[in-house]
Amino acid sequence: MTVARKSGLVAIAGRPNAGKSTLLNRVLGSAVSIVTPKAQTTRERVLGILTEAQGQIIFVDTPGIHTAKKGGFNEYMVSEAAEALDGPNLIWYLVDPDSAPEHEKAVLSLLESKADRNTPIWVLLNKCDLQRQVSILSKTIEDRLKELGFTSCRFFSISGRKGNGVSELVEQSWQLMPVGPLLFSDEDQISDRPVRFFVAEKIREQLFLKLGDELPYSCAVEITQYKEKADPIRIEALIHVERDSQKGMVIGAGGKKIKEIGMAARKTIEEFIGTPVFLGLQVKVLPHWTRDSETLKKLGYHLPTDKRKRS
């Protein structure tokens, strides 16, 4: 007897640096989302595709939810998270135990305005391996979700980094997925994004790891050339910054910093695609790109008003 396969959508939401990308990578067994110690590393929604015997779950990794001013890059990131809350079968709300009730207000506010009250919300108390006390935080979140009318709410203690409780979480999530055809027919596919996207992300990851606290947030990566038939694969990328002083910091004295970034990025790219690559990096000043809607659009970041025009 053939068992009908399931297919559903799980949105992963939470504050910046709650561990959403780490959890997704753990679930998929592959680094589809970049991870750094800095908040707001994730800028765009990334779909992670888990295909097993029982069917397919599409996980949506979202930028960290925070309060953002209108008309700039932060608004774009929050809008990416908001769109992910429109219509999933399940929401994983990831909470860092170091958080405080007042810090969760932005997440709860977005859930209030965007999420269907009938959508189950599972609150994942992350970093359980660190044995922190989260009872007060849990109670506050539970009470607020009930006040907002979310009737299906459960709590799980997990560790995205160590893997504690993750297998059980996925297993129970399958129970909420509806019967239906696979959304992606290629059962080996792990994301909806092209390789070029991940190449740019691997470079951006190294910008976060190798540069100071603020500078990476002013950097955008554009892949200008990807020659797959070359041996090795030839990749050329532009790192956009907002000011001349930032360009100097990315390049470093005698080109030392850009060389360090390039070597580390090349290694992670090769690990991801499984073949040697040549990686060329250049740095270009693109004034005020994080605050100019037209420039953001050219880089592929469409503000909410742009998204409505395209729909």
N, C-alpha and C positions, 0 to 999 in steps of 0.2 A: 504494500500500500504506500503510495506517494504522499508524504506529508507536505501540506501547503507551506510555502516559505513566507517569511515576514519581511516587511520593509518599512522603516520609519525614520524619524528625524529627532535627534537629541541636541538641544541648544545648551552650550556651556557658558554660563554667565557668572560675573563676579567682579569685584574691585580689581584695579591694577595690581599685578604681582601676587594674586591669590594662588596661582599655580595652575591656571587653566591649560596652558600649552604643555606643561610638564605632564599633566594628567592625560591629555590627548595622545601625546607621544607614547606614553606607557600603554594605553589601551591598544594602539595600533602597532606597537613594536617598531615604530619608525619615526624619525625626527621630521615630521611634516611641519611643525611649528617651531620657530626659533625660540630659544630660552636664554635669558640673561638675568642677572640679579637686579637689573634696573626695571622700574615700573614702566608700564605702557610700551613695552617692547613690541607687542602685537599691534599692528595698525589696521589690518583688514580681516574680514571674515575668511577663514580657511576651512574648507570642508575636508574632514577625515572620513574615509570610507572603510568600514569594517564589514567584510563579507565572510560569513561562516555557513555551516551546513543549514542552520535554521533560517538564514536569509541575510539581510543587509541593514546595518544601522549607519545613517549618515550623521556624523557629529559636526557641529558648527562651533569652531573655536572663535571667540569674539575678542575685540579689544576690551581692556578694562573699563568698566563703567565708572564715570566720574562726572563732576559738574563742569560743564564746558561753556565758554562764551560762544556766541553765534558768529558765523562768518569766517572761521578759521579751521585749522587742521584738527583741533580737538573736537570740534563739532562733527567733523567727518567720522572720527573714530567712534564717538558715542552713537551716531546714526547707524554705523555698521552693526553695533551690538543690538540696537533697537530693532532693526530689520530681522535679526536672527530670532527674536522673540515672537515673530508673527507666524503662528501656525505649527510649532513643533509638537510632536507627540509627548515629549517629556522635556522638562528643563532641569538641568543640573546646575544648582546655584552653589558655587564653590566659595567657601569662607576660610580665610586665614585666621587661625586661632589668636594671632596677635592683634587682630582687628578689634574695634570697639563699636558698640551699638550705633553711635553717631556717625561713624565712618561708613556704615552700610546704608545710609539714607538714600544716596544716589541710586544704588541698585534697587532698593525697594520702591523708590519713586518710579523708576523705569518699568519695573514689573507691573506696578499699578496702572501705568498709562498704556502699556503695550501688550501685556500678556492676557490671554483668555483665562477667565477664572476657572474654567473646567480643565485647564492643562495641569497635570500633576507637576508639582515642584519638589524635587528632592534636594535638601540642603546637605551639602557635603562638607563636613568639618575636616579640613585638610591637615596634613602634618601630624597625624595621630601618633606617629613614631616619636614625637618630641614630648609626649605626655603632658600637654598643657591643659589648664582648666578652661573650659569653654561653656560651662553650664549657664552662666548669666547671659552670655551672648546668644546661645541657642534659644533660651527662653524668650529673649527680646525679639528675635527674628520670628520665632514661631507665633508669638502673640500678634505681631504686626501682620504677618501673612494671613492669619485668621481674620483680623480686622478688615483686611482688604477683600476678603471673600474667597480666598483660595482654600478649598475644602480638602484637597488631596495633597497632603504635605508629609514627607517622611525625612528622617535624619539618618545620615550615615557617617561613620568615622573612617577616614581613609588616609593613605599617604600616597600621593601621586609620584613622589620621588622614589620611595621604597617599594611601592606596589601593594602595601597593606590594604586589604579590603577591596581592591579594584576588580578582581575577577568576580567576586560576589556581586559587586555593584553592576557590572555589565550583565551578568547572568540574570539578575532580577529586572534589569531594564528591558531585556528581551520579552519579558512577560507583557509589557505594555505596548509592544510594537504590533501594529495591525497586519493581517494577512494581505499580501499584495505583491506585485511584480518588483523585481530589482530595479532601482532607479538608475544604476550604472551596470551595463551588461558585462563589462570586462571585470571578472571577479578578482583579478590581480591588481586592479586600480586602487590606489590608496588616497587619492585626492582628485578634486576637479581642476586643480591648477596645472598649467603647463610647466615644463622643466625650467624655462626661463624665469618664471616667478620664483622658484625655489633657489635658483642661482643668485638672484638679486637679494633674496632673504638671507642666504648664507653670508653674503658680503656685508649686509646690514648688521647681521649678528656680530660680526667681528668689529664693526665700528662701535657697537655698544660695549664690547668687551675690552677693546684696546684704547678707547678715548675716555676723556673726562666725563663727569656726571652730566653736564648739560649739552655738550657738543653733538652727541649722536641724534638728539631730537631735532637738530637743524639739518640733518643729512637725509638725502633721498638717493636711491640707487636706480639707475636706468641702464638696462642691458642694450647696448647699441649694436652688438654683433654676436651671433651665436652660430658658428660654422661647424655643424655636426659631422660633416663629411671630412673635415680636416683631421690629420693625425699628428699630434693629439687634437682633440676638439678645441677650437679657438674661441675664446670668449673675451669680448671687450666691454667694459662697463664704465659709466660716468657716475661719479659721486658728486651730487649737487649739494652745495652749502649756501648759506645766505650772505656771508660777508667774506671779504678778502682775508681778514685775520683768521677766520675759521679754515680757509683753504690752507693757510700756512701750517696750522696745527695738524690738519689731516695728513699733509705731506711730511711734515717733520724736518728736522735739520738734516740736510744732505739726502732727503728722501727716505730717511730711516723708518719713519712711522708708516708711510704708505706701503713700503716693502714688507714690513711686519704684518700689516693688515692683509696684504695680498697673499702672502705665504700661508697664513692661517686659513683664509677663506678658500684658497685653492685646495687645501687638504680636506676641508669639510665638504666641498663640492665634489671632489673625487670620491669620497666615501659615500656620498649620497647617490651619485649616478653610476658609480662602479667602473670608472675608466679615467685614465689620465687626461688632464686638461691644461691648456695654456690660458692664463688669466692676465689680461692687461687692464690696469686701472688708471683713470685720469680723474682729476678734480676740477669742477667748474663752479663758478659763483653764479647763483640764480637768486637775485635779491628778493627777499620777502616771500619766498615760495610757500611758506607755511601759512601765510595770511592772505594770499591772492587767489581768488576762486578760479580764475582762468588758468593760472600756472598750475594749480592743484589738478585741474581737469586734464591738462596736457600730460601730467605725470600719472594719470589714471585714478586720481582721488576725486570722486565726484561728491560735492556737498549735497545735503538733502534736497535742496531746490533743483539741482541738476538731475538727481535721480527721478524726481517726479516728472520732469520734462521728458526723460527718456522712456518712461513707462507708458 
